[in-house]
């Protein structure tokens, strides 16, 4: 998908899969970053992982739990950056902190004071959900950077987003001080891409708060609240990050890539379920026939036979 995708595996040193517990995992990350980069704590509940490899930088936000659930126990964005010789900075949180921590603020202040982001030709901020919020909120520190955020929250301040009751615990955090309201923090960036499922009402309402002319809404209907996971399962997410980092991502390019959903089982099943819930058997039959003409899909073949029987051969 990306013109510069390389097939070589990431350097072997980017692997923490042998870590048996939290302490040994932290020690392994420190070891990995010892030569080129650093790994350091940011207060009690955050860490900064920096791999210094090249003039393009991906800044990502993930939880420790997400990273340790992967086979190599390394940040997702590193799997995009390392094969391309890019640098990667990942801010890791211990739990759902929403990165609302003065220690994190001070860290980004230090990066700005040290002109850290000016050392790179291109900078991409990436995250999903809580990480998407942070990617937008902290992008203000790197003027001209690109942002790719999947289902980001604009804020968890109940005075602004009281309609979103999904993470009520987050309301105890302060979203009114520095780096608080994400749609304001993207001012000064280059381009901002907001991936979301417009059928998810809460995510769509958050996405609608990003109104700047340089914001592009990339809509992924029927992918649900975690479009990043679905796009990764489709094999699209690494290329999307690469395209965004290299300045090639656009609504048109995404639309072409989005066509591959027509071969993605979970999307097809969600579409069929929706159509059948509306009571439109003929539309459901059309979906089944389209899928069965292109794919080996026993479930859709069985459903086609059932619908044809229900319609009495009149479909």
N, C-alpha and C positions, 0 to 999 in steps of 0.2 A: 504494500500500500504506500509506504513512504519510499521515495526514490532512493534514499540512502540507507535503507534497512540492510544490516549485515547479518549473516547467518552464523557467525562465530559465537560460541558460548561466552558468557561473561568470564572474566578472570577467575580462576579457581579460588583466589583468596576471598572472594565475596560469597562466603558460605559459612553459615553459623549452625548448620543442621546437626552438628555433633553436641551442641549445648544441651545438657540434660535438665538444667534448672535455670531460674531467672538470673542468679548470680553468675553462673558460668556463661550464660548468653551475653550479659553485659560485658564480661571480661573478653569474650570473643570479639565483640564489636570494637572494643578498645584496641585489641590486637590488630584487627583488620585495618583500622584507620591510622595505625602508628606511623607508617611511612609517608603516606600522601593523604593528609586530612586530619581529622580529629573526631573524638567521641567524648562528649562532656555532659554532665548533668546540668539541667536548668532548674534550679530549685528542687523541690521534693518529688514532683510528679511529671517531669519532662526531661527529655534528653535531646541533644543535637548530634546527628550523625552526618559527617561531611566527608565525602570521597572526592578528592581534588584530582580530576583526570583531564579536563580539557576546557575549551573556551565557551561551551554551551552548558548552562546550568539548569537542572530541574529541581525546584524546591517543592517538597511534598510534605503532607501532614497525615500521619497514621497513628493508630494506637499500637501499643506494645502487643496487645492480644492479637490484632490483625497480622502483624508481622510474624509473630512466633507461630501462627497457624499455617504459614507457608512452608513448603518443603525445605527451602534453604534458610528459613527464618531471617530473611533480609527484606528491606523495604521494596515494595512493588516497583516504584519508579527507577530503582537501581537496575532492574532487569531491562529497562529501556535505555538508560544512560550508559551503563558499562560497556555493552557491545559496540556502542558508537563512539567510545572514547570521550564521553561527556562527564561532567561533574554532577554530583547529586548531594543535596542537602535535605535531610529528612528530620522533621521535628516530631519526636515520638512522645505520645502522652500515655501516662499510666491511668487508664480508664477514661471516662467521658468528662474530661476537664473543660472542653470547648476552648482550650488554650487560653483561658482567662486567668492569667497568672503574671504578676509583675516581673517574675524572673524571665518569662518569655519576652515580655515587652523590653526589658533591659538588654536581652540578647540581641533583638533586632535593632535596638538603638545603637548597640556596639557595632553591628554590621554596617549600619549607615555611617557612623562616625569613621569607621575604617575604610569607607568607600569600597566595601567588599563586592557589591554587585557591579561596580564599574569595571571590575577585572574580567567580566564575561561579555562576550559578543552578543549572546542571546540568553534570556532568562525566562523560564516558564514556571508559574506557580500552579500546582495541581493538588486536588483533594476531592474527596467524596463525602457527602453528608456533613458531619461535623468537620471533617477535614476540608470539605469544599468551602464551608464558612471561613475557616482559617486561611485558606489559600486566597480568598478574596480580601479578607480583612488585613492581612500582612503584606499584600502586594503593593500597598502604598509605599513600602520601603524601597521599592525598585522601580522608579519611574521608567515607563516604556516597556515594562515586562508584559508578557502574555499570560493570561489566566485561563485555565480549563478547569471548571468546577462541575462536578456531577451532583445533582440534587442538593445544592448548597442551601443552607438556612441563611436568611438575611440577618436575623438576630433571634435571640430567645428572650428578649425583653418583653414581658407581658403587656406593657403599655403600648407596644407596637404590634406584636404578634400574639396577642392573647387568644386568638382563634386557633393557634396550634398548641394542642394539649398532649402531644406525643412524648415529650421529654420534660415533664413538669419539674424534675429535680434541677434542671438547668436554670430555672427561674431564680434560684438562690444565688446565682452568679451575677456579677456586675457586667452588663452589656452597654452601659452608658458612659464608661470612661474611655480610655485610649483603645484604638483599634476596635471600637464597639460595633457600629452599624456597617456591615459589610458593603452594601451598595454605595455608601459614601467613600469607602476606602479604595475602591477601584479607580477613583478619579486620578488621572495621571498615568494610568497603564496604557499599553498599546491597544491590544484587542482582548476582549473578555468573551469566553464561550461558556454558556450555561446549558449543560445537559440535564434534561428532566423529562419525566413522563407527564404530559399535560392532563392526563386522566387521573393522576394523583392530585387531589384538590389541594392539599397542604403544600406539596412541593411546587405546584403551579402558582400558588399565591406568593410563596417566597420568591420564585423566579420573576414574577411580575414586578417585584420591587426593584429589580435591576433594570433601570430605564434609560441608561445613558446611550447615546447614539453609537458608541463603539462596542456595545454589548450585542452579541449574536445569540439568539435562543436556538439551541439544537434540540428539537423535540423528539422524544422516543416513546410514542404511545404504546401501551401494553408491555413495557419493560418493568414497570413497577417502581418502587421507592429506591431500588439499588440499580440504576441503569449501568453503573460502572461494572458491577459483577456480571450482568448479562452481556455487556459489550466485550468484556474480557473472555467470557465463554464463547462468544462468536468469533474471537480472534481479532477483534477490531481495536481494542483499547490501546495496546502498545503503539500501534501505528498512529492512532489519534494523538497520543502524546508527542510522538516524533514529528508529526505534521504541524502541531501547534508550536512546538519548540523551534521549528525551522521556518515558521511563517507561511506555511502553505494551507493551513486549515481555513475553510470557508463554509458557508451554508451550502453552496453548490457541491463542494467536494464531499461534505458529509452526506448529502442527499444520495450521491452515487454509492457511497459505502453502505448506507442504511438499507439499500436494496437487498443486502445479504440476509436481512431478517426473514425473507421469504423462504429461507432454508433452515431457519432456527426453530427447532421444535417447541420450546417454551413460548415463543412469541406466537407461533401458529396456533397452539392450543389455547392461549389466552384470547386470541382473536375469535376462534371458533366458539369458545364459551360465551363470549360477549354477544355474538350474533345470535346464538341459540337462546340466550336469556332474553333477547328482544322478541323472540318468537318467530324469527324469519327463517323458516326451514329451507326455502329456496336459496337464500343467500348462503346458508350453511352448506347446502349441497354444492354450490358453486365453489366455495372454499375447498371442500373435500376433493372435488374433481380436479381443481388446480393443483393441489398438493400431490395427489396421486399420479397426476400426469408428469410430475417432475421428480418425485422422491419415492423412496421405499418407506412407506409410513403405514404399518398395519392398523394402527388405531384409526387413522383417517379413512382407510379402506373399509374397515368394519362400519364406521359411522356413515360412510357414503351408502353402503348397502342398506343400513337401517333407515336412513332418510328416504331413499328411493322406495323402500317398501311402504313407509308411512304416506308418501305422496302418491302411491299407487301407480308408479310409472309415469306420473304427470310432470316430473321435474325437468 
